[in-house]
Amino acid sequence: MTETISTLREQIAKLFLPENARTLPIWLIGADGQGMDALPPAARAWVKAAQWKPAPGQCLPTPGENGLGGAVMGVGDAAAGYAAALAAGGLAPNLPPGDYHLETPIASPEMTALAWALGEYHHHAYHSGEKRGARRLKPPSGAAVERALDVAQAVWLARDLINTPANDCGPAEIETAVRGVARVYGAQATSIVGDDLLVGGFRLHHAVGRASDRAPRLIDLRWGDQGRKITLVGKGVTFDTGGLNIKGGASMALMKKDMGGAASALALAAMLMAARAPIRLRLLIPAADNVIASNAFRPGDVIESRAGVTVEIGNTDAEGRLLLADALHLADEEAPDALIAIATLTGAARVALGPDLPPFYTENESFAAAVADAGARVGDPLWRMPLWRPYESYLKSDVADINNAGGNGFAGSITAALFLRRFVRKATTFAHFDIYGWTPRPAPGKPMGGEPQAARALFEAISTGALA
């Protein structure tokens, strides 16, 4: 992973054209065919002959006198929420290389510009073949392109991190990425590495990462000196074998994405810093490999957390919550106004809600409503789930204060959230986002691959005063 957030911004900026550029038109067509009348007769006849259906993000090039004449794009039902809001993200991957503009007036020009940039992302660092041609857009009138670039560059960086194979993205590379973002925005970044974690009391974190030849580390970024204190904690397991409770091959295949929480938290931090949000920001990323060696931690081990809570290891494949527990305790010492954890934590979340709708947990009613609403507006959907306290009994241990994995197979995502909640006492608001971090099938604005879920929703919510 060699690209910085600054070089990514330069790449994305090239996707947009000046106002005086010569471009081809794109017409937006509603689910009921609204907008078809604006097409030239030849283009309208072509669309009809192709039996094209205007589903959100569906695109069809149209002929012109000298070849390509433009394109039509479906936006579906305008009331369909996030799918329609990001429909323009389906354009870039489906258009021939060229320069375009939107012929149809739109209500959200900035979202369209952002969607174009998100849809144009592609990860080709390991392809030796010829790179594809560019599709460029003249921004819609009224689009705040600079703000769209701020968000897009953070998303691209996070996608690159998640998509990078684990042999090229370990704990040290995560730290390099964080330090690169810190340099751009004038933040301070430090780290605690290897056995120094034990000196600081991060025994759970150290136990998870000690079997790897790539030293575990706690990465700590700080920025801003006024306003509310917002602390982000992102799970940074750069590869997860499951430890001695080893995963099967199919379950292990995508475990390069197990640092998706770290990538999402870093993306959110970058968005907030780029927007010069009036906050005091802290980002903590506990990074480690969960691998197998003679010194790997074992099922049945009892390890004292930084908080003094003893944890029985019921399953070494429930390692993410161990990393987060120590980091959350450190973060909580400052009594932040908001303490937000983002992690690819449980498969149970995907069983409950699928890959595209991450659950989140918080006891702050107004914050929950604001985040859910923001996610729907910007096409980064989330669904609130309950911190159901009676399920804490599932984490009971006979030999320690708590077990890291409920043994009955029930409520896996909820019990994981309750485990994390145990290590937060002073923060005014605590929220945990159990993301998948991956798009398994392409969607408008979301190519297949790594995705920093929750980052754009939280940025929108925080920017609009959800924590005021």
Secondary structure, DSSP 4 states (H G I P E B T S, - for coil): ----HHHHHHHHHTTB--TT---EEEEEEETT-TTGGGS-HHHHHHHHHTT----TT-EEEEEETTEEEEEEEEEE-TTSTHHHHTGGGGTGGGSPSEEEEE-S--S-HHHHHHHHHHHT----TT--SPPPPPEEEEPPTT--HHHHHHHHHHHHHHHHHHHS-GGG-SHHHHHHHHHHHHHHHT-EEEEEETTHHHHTT-HHHHHHHTTSSS--EEEEEEE-SSSEEEEEEE-EEEEE--TTSPPPHHHHTTGGGGGHHHHHHHHHHHHHHHTT-SEEEEEEEEEEEE--STT---TT-EEE-TTS-EEE-S-TT--HHHHHHHHHHHHHTT--SEEEEEE---HHHHHHH-SSS-EEEES-HHHHHHHHHHHHHHT---EE----GGGGGGG--SSSSEESS-SS-S-HHHHHHHHHHTT--S-SEEEEEE---EESS-BTTB-SEE--TTHHHHHHHHHTTTT-
